[in-house]
């Protein structure tokens, strides 16, 4: 893959990973610093931290599962029609012993949460809870982002298609951008069509419903001290790398 195509794919992934930035927030560094200051302020006041990261660009209505996938999800969105890499189907729902977490292998915020969940300091708060990780077919959404970038850079359809095929071969999965992401997940994983309630990654589905702020999930449902949540969030912050 030539440098131009590498640049295209890099820009496509940047496009996918950008959070929503409001007016006055000129760059991601400023956003990260502002969020950190807010967390520190609320910690001193004894409040739980606010949402640390969003990924509103990650929503993918077109990311349909392959033909082997089961019928659509239940109307309430809490029962998820899922399938294995071998095409076996099953239905999943959160319960007192299980939380579902929607992730994307290309998303640094998903990697952030995975590293945090694997940290030994979190284990006691997850000891009696099974985590199940769910992924959509990521290639359609990556293709859409890459097409927009290719159009701006005047890259031909043929070059774009070749670049995407090479990325897919290197990724090692017909569904995922990076199959190696699965190697150290602290739980089982399956594939699904994203329910409408999942507008970004990571999103947690517990018995209380969909939770877009995983810091709330850890603090409110897993009873992790706010100070520890903040400490781990800062340690694994992808903007610090």
C-alpha positions, -999 to 999 in steps of 0.1 A, spaced: 0 0 0 15 33 -10 19 63 13 -12 80 -2 -34 50 6 -19 47 41 -28 84 46 -63 78 34 -69 49 58 -54 69 86 -77 98 80 -107 75 77 -100 61 111 -94 96 126 -128 105 111 -144 75 128 -128 82 162 -134 120 165 -158 129 193 -184 156 189 -167 190 196 -187 220 204 -179 256 194 -150 270 213 -133 236 217 -106 240 190 -88 206 193 -90 173 211 -63 182 235 -83 211 248 -113 189 251 -94 163 271 -79 189 294 -113 205 300 -129 171 308 -101 162 332 -105 195 350 -142 189 353 -136 155 368 -112 168 393 -136 196 403 -165 172 408 -143 147 427 -135 175 452 -172 182 455 -180 146 461 -198 141 428 -193 113 403 -174 122 372 -192 133 340 -190 115 307 -153 113 297 -155 103 260 -182 101 234 -180 88 199 -211 100 182 -196 94 148 -195 57 155 -232 51 149 -237 27 121 -272 19 108 -257 3 77 -235 -21 96 -258 -51 91 -247 -86 101 -239 -112 75 -267 -135 62 -262 -159 90 -273 -133 116 -306 -138 133 -336 -115 129 -336 -80 143 -333 -70 180 -363 -69 203 -383 -36 202 -371 -25 236 -335 -31 225 -326 -50 256 -327 -84 240 -299 -86 214 -299 -110 185 -263 -121 182 -242 -147 163 -208 -163 166 -180 -161 141 -192 -196 129 -227 -183 123 -244 -199 153 -272 -176 166 -283 -167 201 -302 -141 220 -285 -121 248 -300 -99 275 -285 -83 306 -293 -98 340 -281 -95 376 -250 -115 366 -243 -101 331 -236 -68 314 -233 -64 277 -207 -40 263 -208 -27 227 -173 -20 213 -154 -13 181 -119 -26 175 -109 6 156 -120 29 185 -93 41 210 -120 46 236 -130 10 234 -93 0 238 -92 25 268 -120 7 285 -106 -28 277 -73 -19 293 -91 -5 323 -112 -36 328 -81 -57 326 -64 -37 354 -60 -57 386 -75 -28 406 -109 -33 389 -112 -70 395 -129 -69 429 -156 -47 415 -163 -71 386 -158 -104 405 -195 -114 405 -203 -99 371 -199 -116 337 -190 -92 308 -201 -100 272 -187 -79 244 -206 -72 212 -193 -60 179 -210 -50 146 -197 -56 111 -171 -28 111 -160 -28 75 -191 -11 60 -187 19 83 -149 21 77 -157 19 39 -181 48 42 -156 70 61 -128 60 36 -150 70 7 -155 105 21 -118 109 26 -110 94 -9 -134 119 -25 -116 148 -9 -82 135 -19 -93 125 -55 -84 89 -49 -99 65 -75 -125 39 -67 -101 12 -78 -74 24 -55 -99 27 -26 -112 -8 -31 -77 -22 -33 -67 -4 -1 -98 -16 18 -92 -52 7 -56 -50 19 -68 -36 53 -93 -64 56 -67 -90 49 -43 -75 75 -71 -72 100 -76 -110 100 -114 -109 103 -143 -106 78 -161 -84 104 -135 -66 124 -108 -40 116 -84 -56 141 -91 -92 152 -62 -91 177 -84 -67 198 -103 -98 209 -72 -116 223 -74 -101 258 -110 -92 262 -121 -100 298 -152 -119 286 -168 -137 257 -176 -118 224 -202 -121 198 -214 -101 167 -247 -83 162 -265 -56 144 -263 -25 165 -296 -15 182 -307 21 177 -297 30 213 -260 24 206 -249 58 192 -212 55 202 -186 32 216 -182 19 242 -218 16 253 -229 -6 283 -263 -24 284 -272 -34 320 -305 -42 336 -310 -4 340 -307 1 303 -282 16 279 -253 36 295 -232 57 273 -210 69 301 -189 39 313 -176 60 343 -212 61 355 -215 24 350 -184 17 371 -192 42 398 -230 36 401 -235 0 392 -201 -16 400 -196 6 431 -161 16 422 -149 47 441 -150 78 420 -113 85 429 -103 52 414 -125 56 383 -108 90 377 -73 76 383 -78 47 359 -95 69 333 -65 93 333 -40 64 333 -55 48 302 -66 80 285 -58 76 247 -51 113 244 -22 110 268 -4 86 244 
